[in-house]
Amino acid sequence: MKTVQMTLDENLVSEVDKTARRIGTTRSAFTRDALRSALKNIRMKELERKHREGYTRKPVKGGEFSDWENEQHWGE
């Protein structure tokens, strides 16, 4: 691992420390998890944007997926 120095608001550090203690982890572990979660969220948003752009460039044609309609079962 690499040590990184960051500048954060005192209130933010206080909230992170309180939360980390409450859930039984360290400030560093909490921050690592938060950064991983933020990166995952950004990647997901990028994929969703690409997905929307793809359907904008090539919209679904009427009946394109109708062969699968009989296979769907939504339950009661």
N, C-alpha and C positions, 0 to 999 in steps of 0.2 A: 504494500500500500504506500501511497504517497501522502505526506502531510501538506495541507493547503491552508494558507492564511486567508481569512475572509473578513470583510467589514460588514457588520450587521447592526441594526438598531438594537438598543439595549432591551426594549420591550419584546422584540422578536426572540432574542436569546433567552430571556426570562421565560417566555411561553414555551419555547422548545425544551428548556431544562425542566420545567414543571411537567410537561407532557411526557418527556423521556423517563423521568422518575416514576410517574404514575403507571406507565406501561412496562417498567422494569428494563429499560435499555439505557444506552449512553447517548450523549449529545451527538457524537460522531456517527453511531449506528443509526440513530433517528434521521440525521441529515442525509446519510447515504441512501436510506430507504426513500426519503422524500425526493431526492434528486433522481433516483431510478424511476419513481412513479411519475415525476414530471416529464422525464425523457420518454417514457412509454406513452404518456398522454399526448405528447407532441407527435410522436411517430403515428399514433392512431389517427390523429386529426389530419396528418399529411396523407395517410392512406385513404381516408374518407374523402378528402379533397380530390385526390387522383381518381377515385371511383366515380365521384360526381362529374368530373371533367370527362371521363370516358363515356359515361351515359349521355352527356351533353353532345359530345362529338358523334356518338353512334347510339341514338335512342333505341329502346326496345320497340320492336315491330309488333303490331297487333297479332295475337295468336302465337307469338314466338315460343312461349312456354306452355301453351295449352296442352301439349302431350303429357305434361306432368300433373295436370289438374286432378285427374282421377287417382293419382298416387298420394295426394295430400290427405292427411287425416288430422283434423284439429282437435279431436276429442269432444267431449260433451261439456 
